[in-house]
Amino acid sequence: MTDPHRNAPEFDLIDRIRRRVRSRDDVVLGIGDDAALLKVPAGRLLVVAADTLNAGVHFPEDTAAADIGWKSLAVNLSDLAAMGAAPAWCTLSLSLPGGDPHWVDAFLDGFLELAHAHDVALIGGDTTLGPLSISVTVHGFVAPGCALRRDGARIDDDIWVSGTPGDAAGALVQWREGGPRDAVLRSRLDRPTPRLALGAALADVANACIDISDGLLADLAHVCRGSSVGARVELDRLPASDALRTAFDETHRHALQATGGDDYELCFTAAADLRDQIEAIARRTATPVARIGRIEAGEGVRAFDGQGAEWSSGRTGYQHFA
């Protein structure tokens, strides 16, 4: 009887992956050659994003393989969502400590579940021996002049956020402390939801957009620098899930929501007279959104508590090399 955990040769793993992927009409040549051949639609710009996830840095070591697969694609699709782009293709490079076909199958369960849900074709990549690390590059399309960017925020714009920031950071705190863990929070860490429908619908509405990977205040600061503006955020307006409210008091919750990161929600700005339109978009895309502040003259991001006092936790978000 064959041991399903026995290391498989590299090309057997590649064949294993290739047998499970779906193609698209715009893929001329996919997995199996030195490079893929693709057709970019006429009148569209190609949008490209890439991220690398390392064990112990981007996900806890005890994360299930299927969840690692899902997250490795989700964080990349979130970048496309922040640009208002429609996804099309992706590549996958796997660094693995061993060629365990059982682990690869489980990884693909999560990765391809999300890929199929958004009609994303896996078109190539690489496998190599080394510490567990996953690198994904995604490709999408957007109409010329319609891409959401970080440099378009305008003074007096509303600041909006999707979803419930802080859930993923709350799960990380619980994991590090080794105590009780909330399954809802952990699912938000392991399987973030790329807000592709919302991003696409905002392409003609929002002035600037970014996804929240390193922390709300830190990522909003990128928008401010790119747009040469400042921002005021009201902490009491940050939407919180019931799970986060139950697990953490207000002080800790505000810190998690404002600086925790790993949410992969969208933070965007838009003119104040578009509030009704944005709320209609939220309903149409089944994506909760909340208005949390305002763009103002100046520079940097300032956060305020419910009493109007300026708030700081001493950090604005995650920094890889700090």
C-alpha positions as CSV (number, residue, x, y, z in Angstrom):
1,M,0.0,0.0,0.0
2,T,1.4,3.4,-0.9
3,D,2.1,5.8,1.9
4,P,0.2,9.1,1.2
5,H,2.7,11.1,3.2
6,R,5.8,9.8,1.3
7,N,7.7,12.6,-0.4
8,A,6.9,12.8,-4.1
9,P,9.3,13.9,-6.8
10,E,9.0,17.5,-7.9
11,F,7.4,16.8,-11.3
12,D,4.9,14.4,-9.7
13,L,3.8,17.3,-7.5
14,I,3.5,19.6,-10.5
15,D,1.4,17.0,-12.3
16,R,-0.7,16.7,-9.2
17,I,-1.4,20.4,-9.3
18,R,-2.0,20.6,-13.0
19,R,-4.6,17.9,-12.9
20,R,-6.7,19.9,-10.5
21,V,-6.7,23.4,-12.1
22,R,-9.3,24.9,-14.4
23,S,-8.4,27.0,-17.4
24,R,-10.0,30.0,-19.1
25,D,-10.5,31.0,-22.7
26,D,-7.8,33.6,-22.5
27,V,-5.1,31.1,-21.4
28,V,-3.4,30.0,-24.6
29,L,-0.8,27.9,-22.8
30,G,-0.8,27.2,-19.0
31,I,1.1,24.9,-16.7
32,G,3.7,22.6,-18.3
33,D,6.0,24.8,-20.4
34,D,8.7,27.4,-19.5
35,A,6.1,30.2,-19.4
36,A,2.4,30.8,-19.9
37,L,0.9,32.4,-23.0
38,L,-2.1,34.7,-22.2
39,K,-4.5,37.0,-24.1
40,V,-5.1,40.4,-22.5
41,P,-8.5,41.8,-23.6
42,A,-8.5,44.8,-25.9
43,G,-9.1,48.1,-24.1
44,R,-8.0,46.8,-20.7
45,L,-5.0,47.5,-18.5
46,L,-3.2,44.5,-17.0
47,V,-3.0,44.7,-13.2
48,V,-0.3,42.6,-11.4
49,A,0.2,42.1,-7.7
50,A,2.4,39.6,-5.7
51,D,2.8,38.6,-2.1
52,T,4.9,36.0,-0.2
53,L,3.6,34.2,2.9
54,N,6.1,32.6,5.3
55,A,5.3,30.2,8.1
56,G,5.4,31.9,11.5
57,V,5.3,35.4,10.0
58,H,2.1,35.4,7.9
59,F,0.3,32.5,9.5
60,P,0.7,30.5,12.7
61,E,2.6,27.2,12.4
62,D,-0.5,25.2,13.3
63,T,-2.5,26.6,10.4
64,A,-4.2,23.9,8.4
65,A,-2.8,23.4,4.9
66,A,-6.2,24.2,3.2
67,D,-6.4,27.5,5.1
68,I,-2.8,28.4,4.1
69,G,-3.8,27.7,0.5
70,W,-6.9,30.0,0.7
71,K,-5.1,32.8,2.5
72,S,-2.1,32.8,0.1
73,L,-4.5,33.6,-2.8
74,A,-6.9,35.8,-0.8
75,V,-4.2,38.3,0.2
76,N,-3.3,38.7,-3.4
77,L,-6.8,39.0,-4.6
78,S,-7.3,41.7,-2.0
79,D,-4.7,43.8,-3.7
80,L,-6.6,43.5,-7.0
81,A,-9.8,44.5,-5.1
82,A,-8.1,47.6,-3.8
83,M,-7.3,48.6,-7.4
84,G,-10.9,47.9,-8.6
85,A,-9.6,45.1,-10.9
86,A,-11.3,41.9,-12.0
87,P,-9.0,38.9,-11.4
88,A,-8.0,36.5,-14.2
89,W,-4.8,34.5,-13.7
90,C,-2.3,33.6,-11.0
91,T,1.0,31.8,-10.6
92,L,2.1,29.8,-7.5
93,S,5.6,29.2,-6.2
94,L,5.9,26.7,-3.3
95,S,8.9,26.3,-1.1
96,L,8.3,23.1,0.9
97,P,10.3,21.3,3.6
98,G,9.3,18.0,1.9
99,G,7.3,16.8,-1.0
100,D,4.3,15.5,1.0
101,P,1.5,15.0,-1.6
102,H,-1.1,14.8,1.2
103,W,-0.2,18.3,2.3
104,V,-0.1,19.6,-1.3
105,D,-3.6,18.2,-1.9
106,A,-5.0,19.8,1.2
107,F,-3.3,23.1,0.3
108,L,-4.9,23.0,-3.2
109,D,-8.3,22.3,-1.6
110,G,-8.2,25.8,-0.1
111,F,-6.3,27.6,-2.9
112,L,-8.5,26.3,-5.7
113,E,-11.7,26.7,-3.8
114,L,-11.1,30.4,-3.8
115,A,-9.7,30.5,-7.3
116,H,-12.7,28.7,-8.8
117,A,-15.1,31.0,-6.9
118,H,-13.5,34.0,-8.7
119,D,-12.7,32.3,-12.1
120,V,-9.0,32.6,-11.5
121,A,-6.8,30.3,-13.6
122,L,-3.6,28.9,-12.1
123,I,-1.2,29.2,-15.1
124,G,2.2,28.3,-13.7
125,G,4.8,28.6,-10.9
126,D,7.5,26.6,-9.2
127,T,8.2,24.1,-6.5
128,T,11.4,23.9,-4.5
129,L,12.8,22.4,-1.4
130,G,13.2,24.8,1.6
131,P,11.3,26.4,4.6
132,L,7.6,26.6,4.1
133,S,6.9,29.7,2.0
134,I,4.3,30.5,-0.6
135,S,4.6,33.2,-3.3
136,V,1.6,34.1,-5.5
137,T,1.3,36.5,-8.3
138,V,-2.1,37.5,-9.5
139,H,-3.1,39.2,-12.8
140,G,-6.3,41.1,-13.4
141,F,-7.9,43.7,-15.7
142,V,-9.2,47.2,-15.3
143,A,-10.5,49.8,-17.8
144,P,-8.1,52.7,-18.5
145,G,-8.7,55.5,-16.1
146,C,-10.8,53.4,-13.7
147,A,-8.1,51.9,-11.4
148,L,-8.4,52.8,-7.8
149,R,-5.1,54.3,-6.4
150,R,-3.7,55.6,-3.2
151,D,-3.0,59.1,-4.5
152,G,-6.5,60.4,-5.2
153,A,-7.9,61.3,-1.7
154,R,-9.2,64.8,-1.5
155,I,-9.8,67.1,1.5
156,D,-13.3,66.6,3.0
157,D,-13.6,63.1,1.6
158,D,-15.3,60.6,3.9
159,I,-13.1,57.7,5.0
160,W,-14.8,54.3,4.8
161,V,-13.9,50.8,5.8
162,S,-15.4,47.4,4.8
163,G,-16.1,44.5,7.2
164,T,-15.0,44.4,10.8
165,P,-11.3,45.3,11.3
166,G,-9.5,43.8,14.2
167,D,-10.8,40.2,14.0
168,A,-7.7,38.7,12.6
169,A,-5.4,40.6,15.0
170,G,-7.6,39.4,17.9
171,A,-7.2,35.8,16.7
172,L,-3.4,36.3,16.7
173,V,-3.4,37.6,20.2
174,Q,-5.4,34.6,21.4
175,W,-3.1,32.2,19.6
176,R,0.0,33.8,21.1
177,E,-1.4,33.8,24.6
178,G,-2.3,30.1,24.3
179,G,-5.7,30.5,26.1
180,P,-9.3,30.2,24.8
181,R,-9.6,30.8,21.1
182,D,-12.7,32.1,19.3
183,A,-13.4,30.1,16.1
184,V,-15.0,33.1,14.4
185,L,-11.9,35.3,14.9
186,R,-9.6,32.5,13.9
187,S,-11.6,32.0,10.7
188,R,-11.1,35.7,9.8
189,L,-7.3,35.2,10.3
190,D,-7.1,32.0,8.3
191,R,-9.6,32.8,5.5
192,P,-9.9,36.5,4.8
193,T,-12.5,37.6,2.3
194,P,-11.1,39.5,-0.7
195,R,-13.6,42.3,-1.4
196,L,-13.5,42.0,-5.2
197,A,-17.1,42.9,-5.9
198,L,-16.9,46.0,-3.7
199,G,-13.6,47.2,-5.2
200,A,-15.0,46.8,-8.7
201,A,-18.2,48.7,-7.8
202,L,-16.2,51.5,-6.3
203,A,-14.0,52.1,-9.4
204,D,-16.1,55.0,-10.5
205,V,-17.0,56.3,-7.0
206,A,-14.1,56.2,-4.7
207,N,-11.2,58.7,-4.9
208,A,-8.6,56.5,-3.2
209,C,-8.4,52.9,-1.9
210,I,-6.1,50.5,-0.1
211,D,-6.4,47.1,1.5
212,I,-5.7,46.7,5.2
213,S,-2.8,44.3,5.6
214,D,-0.5,46.0,8.1
215,G,-3.1,48.0,10.2
216,L,-5.8,50.5,9.4
217,L,-3.8,53.6,10.6
218,A,-0.6,52.4,8.9
219,D,-2.3,51.7,5.6
220,L,-4.4,54.8,5.7
221,A,-1.1,56.7,6.2
222,H,0.0,55.4,2.8
223,V,-3.0,57.0,1.2
224,C,-2.3,60.3,3.0
225,R,1.3,60.4,1.9
226,G,0.3,59.5,-1.7
227,S,-2.4,62.1,-1.7
228,S,-0.6,64.8,0.3
229,V,-3.4,65.1,2.8
230,G,-4.1,64.2,6.4
231,A,-6.8,62.0,8.0
232,R,-9.0,62.0,11.1
233,V,-10.3,58.7,12.3
234,E,-13.1,58.3,14.9
235,L,-12.4,55.1,16.9
236,D,-16.0,54.7,18.1
237,R,-17.1,54.5,14.5
238,L,-15.0,51.4,13.8
239,P,-17.3,48.5,13.2
240,A,-16.6,45.5,15.5
241,S,-17.8,42.0,15.3
242,D,-19.7,40.4,18.2
243,A,-16.8,38.0,18.6
244,L,-14.3,40.8,19.0
245,R,-16.5,42.7,21.5
246,T,-16.9,39.5,23.5
247,A,-13.3,38.6,23.6
248,F,-11.7,42.1,24.2
249,D,-12.5,45.2,26.2
250,E,-12.8,48.5,24.5
251,T,-9.2,49.6,25.1
252,H,-7.8,46.4,23.6
253,R,-10.4,46.3,20.8
254,H,-9.5,49.8,19.6
255,A,-5.8,48.9,19.4
256,L,-6.6,45.7,17.5
257,Q,-8.9,47.5,15.1
258,A,-6.7,50.5,14.5
259,T,-3.3,48.9,14.3
260,G,-3.7,45.1,14.2
261,G,-3.6,44.4,10.4
262,D,-4.2,41.1,8.6
263,D,-7.8,42.0,7.9
264,Y,-7.6,42.5,4.1
265,E,-10.6,44.8,4.2
266,L,-10.8,47.9,2.0
267,C,-10.2,51.4,3.3
268,F,-11.4,54.0,0.8
269,T,-12.2,57.7,0.5
270,A,-15.1,59.3,-1.4
271,A,-16.9,62.6,-1.6
272,A,-19.4,63.2,1.1
273,D,-22.3,63.7,-1.3
274,L,-21.8,60.0,-2.4
275,R,-22.8,58.4,0.9
276,D,-26.2,57.1,-0.4
277,Q,-24.5,55.7,-3.5
278,I,-21.8,53.9,-1.4
279,E,-24.4,52.5,0.9
280,A,-26.3,51.2,-2.1
281,I,-23.2,49.6,-3.4
282,A,-22.6,47.9,-0.1
283,R,-26.1,46.4,-0.2
284,R,-25.7,45.3,-3.8
285,T,-22.4,43.6,-3.1
286,A,-23.5,42.2,0.3
287,T,-20.5,43.9,1.9
288,P,-20.8,45.9,5.1
289,V,-19.2,49.3,5.1
290,A,-18.8,52.0,7.7
291,R,-17.9,55.7,7.6
292,I,-15.1,56.2,10.1
293,G,-13.6,59.6,9.5
294,R,-12.6,62.4,7.1
295,I,-9.7,63.5,5.0
296,E,-8.4,66.9,6.0
297,A,-5.6,69.3,5.2
298,G,-2.2,68.5,6.7
299,E,-0.3,65.2,6.9
300,G,-0.5,61.9,8.7
301,V,-3.4,60.1,10.4
302,R,-4.9,61.2,13.7
303,A,-7.2,58.9,15.7
304,F,-9.7,60.2,18.4
305,D,-11.7,58.3,21.1
306,G,-15.3,58.8,22.0
307,Q,-14.5,61.8,24.2
308,G,-12.7,63.6,21.4
309,A,-9.3,63.1,22.8
310,E,-6.5,62.2,20.5
311,W,-5.5,58.5,20.8
312,S,-2.3,56.6,20.2
313,S,-1.2,53.1,21.0
314,G,2.4,53.8,20.3
315,R,2.3,52.0,17.0
316,T,0.3,52.3,13.8
317,G,0.7,48.9,12.3
318,Y,3.0,45.9,11.5
319,Q,6.5,46.5,10.1
320,H,8.4,43.5,8.8
321,F,11.9,44.9,9.5
322,A,11.3,47.0,12.6
